[in-house]
Amino acid sequence: MIIHQRKVRYGEDYPVFFETLAKVKAYLEQKHPEVSVDLMYNLAGERGWATIQTHYPSLADYERIDADMDNDENYSKLFESIIESSGDLPVDQFYRVIQ
């Protein structure tokens, strides 16, 4: 399993930001049911960052789905609004699950 983790900064208008994140999650999981998405924010330590953690069966699945979503205009518009509201670029990390 591959986990893609993306941290995105949010500001004072966080209820709208979180609502948009939930729309992104629902859209991605509906279009690609083999993917699961967790949305989180930190309760302690560094605040003001949301984490989108996406689970893919394999690296090949990630690459296929990522390419599809890059070409999806609806998804791009939703995600662009998240990036624009923060003013910062997201921070990405990839993990392979130890089995």
N, C-alpha and C positions, 0 to 999 in steps of 0.2 A: 504494500500500500504506500502511496505517495501522499504527503500532506503539504499543501501550499499554504503558507501563512502570510497574510498581508496586514500590516499595521497602517491605519489611516488616522490622522489627527482630526479631532472635532473641536468645535468652539462652543459658544454660548447657546447657539440654536440647536443643541443636541437632540431635542425631541424630533425635529424634522429630519436631522441626519440619521437617527436610529430608524425612523420610519422608512427612509429611502434604502437603508441597508437591508431591512426586512423585505422590501420589494425586490432588491437584487437577488437575495437568497431564494425567494419564492420563484422568481423567473428562471434562475439557473437550475434549480432542482426540478422544476416542471419540464424544462427543455431537455435536461440530461438527468434522468432519474437514478442513474448509477453513481451520481455524485451526491455527497452530503456536505452541508455547510453549517458551521457553527459561528455565531456572532457573539462577541464578548467585549467587555470593557473591564479595565483594571479597577479593583476596589481599594488597592493599597499601592504605595510606590508611585511611579510615574503616572500621572493622570492626564486625561485629554487625548488618549489614544484608544481607538476601537480596533479589535482584531477580527479579521475574517479568516477562518480556518476551513479550508476546503479539502476533502478527502477523495482521492481518486484510486481506482483499483490498481493502476500501473502508470509508469511514466509515459507509455505510449497513449494511454487514455487521456492523461493530462495534456499532452501535446495536441492531440486531435480536438479535444474540447476547447482548449485555449485558442486554437486557430479558428474554430467555429465561432466562438464568442467575440473574438477580435473583429470578425466580419458581420456581427449582428448589430444592426443600427440601434435597435431598442435597448439592448444591453449597454451599448456604448454610451448612449444618452443618459441612462440611469447612473452609470458609474462615473461619467464626467461630472455630473452634478455633485457627487460625493467629493471628488478631488477639488472641484472649484470652491466648494464651501470651506474646505480646510486651508487652501492656499499652499499646502505642502505636498510633495510627492510621497506616495506610499513607500513603505519599507517592506520588501519581500524576503521570505526565507522558504527553503524547500527542505523537506525531511523524508527519508525512507524509513518506514517503520521496521524495527527489529522484531523478527519472528522466531 
